[in-house]
């Protein structure tokens, strides 16, 4: 059974989606590849599992006190997408990797474009830090939540003021 709630963040409202009490989605407004809202299930109180813990960890992250999320996740995707999302979680707070770096780590150096596609389909942005992936030349490339949010998240993690 799916449920969802909406919480506030410094990056705008975040929709949290849970499947059988396990977080399976975190979506920003106007996010590319955002599923249709009718797939989110009934609206639930933020106090319900796993929303309260998710909100608590996100608040600690936005306050600068949490560097790594410890939430149980249910990420639905292909085996390749799962492997990319695992690599995303291995990128340390405040650091970046290129799509090519991730492809190399997956043992397929020619798969950087496929890595980018899987990165863009990440269903749990911020927590699975797809914003930490940049282009080969160090430039910002696509981000489902928009390049402005990506820049703000990277600046925040690298010590710049949030606002």
ABEGO torsion letter per residue (X at the ends): XBBBBBBBBAAEBBBBBBBGGBBABBBBBGBBGBBBAAAAEBBBBAABOAAAAAAAAAAAAAAGABABBABBBBBBBBAAAAAAAAAAAABBBGBBBBAAAAAAAAGBAAAAAAAAAAAAABABBGABBAAABBBAAGBBBBBAAEAAAAAAAAAAAAGBBAX
